Amino acid sequence: MQGVWQAISAVISGDAIPEDAVGTIHLTLTATQFTTRRGGETLFDSSYTSDATTSTMQIEMLGIGDFKGKPALGIFALDGDTLQLCYKMPGYPRPSGFASAPGSGAFLITLKRL
């Protein structure tokens, strides 16, 4: 998963992010760091762990700012150069599937490796 990824679609709690805005979202993953940027603005910068041994691979990101030290739980799927993430902010349970229904609080994002 390590590398730089560009968003190709994103839905937050049932609301699709407009196509022109989606293209400005980038995710950089190192072995331990998860950083999301929109243009020059850092949206999320945290450490993370992942577990690819479960039937639906899991990711846990440790929050910053108001969420410092609190885990944001998610799932992910990696298919070649396509990464799909679905996660919720700290305090919410891990999503059970790749969906972002209205009011769910789920972030669903599909990215391509740069």
Secondary structure by P-SEA (a helix, b strand, c coil): ccbbbbbcccccccccccaaaaaabbbbbcccbbbbbccccccbbbbbccccccccbbbbbbbccccccccccccccccccbbbbbbbcccccccccccccccccbbbbbbbcc
